[in-house]
Amino acid sequence: MLLRILSITTAIIGCIAGMALLFQTKMTKTQLSIHTDVEIEASPQVVWNALVDLASYGDWNPYHVSVTGIPEVGHELTIKIQKPNGNDLTIRPHVMRLIPSKELTWGGGIRRVFIGEHSFRLIAKSDGSTRLLQVEEFSGLAVPFLELGGIEEGYRRCNEALKKYLEK
């Protein structure tokens, strides 16, 4: 009987220690960075024009299926996202940076809890083409507990769709 109580107690302590370790590990991962890129046979100005033509996103973008608002710093956008797993999500970030033919960044959140910042960065190539980088930086205590899977795949699909749209 004593042996059984000891083994049950040991199992309980092991479970508690395991959960504490898992929680501690999750709590230390409060940042996540996602980077994707694509080469597009179009000038940075042409790529830029497509990115700031928010009304056209539904024509080419399989991830950001609808973007409405004004592409000016400080303005709120409404973005409908179709995740690769089929789930829909609507976010309302603000335009944070707008550097013509170079960078469009939107984002928002609650400091220290959850911040997301998404950038389209354009790099002019010597042959007249453009390297498009999509960069997403997440930070905050909520990061380990949120459903952020599929974003990288969504950005890859977006990159390839924009390439196809502009190179036709």
Secondary structure, 3 states (H helix, E strand, C coil): CHHHHHHHHHHHHHHHHHHHHHHHHHHHCCEEEEEEEEEECCCHHHHHHHHHCHHHHHHHCCCEEEEEECCCCCCEEEEEEECCCCCEEEECCEEEEEECCCEEEEEEEECCCEEEEEEEEEEECCCCCEEEEEEEEEECCCHHHCCCCCHHHHHHHHHHHHHHHHHC
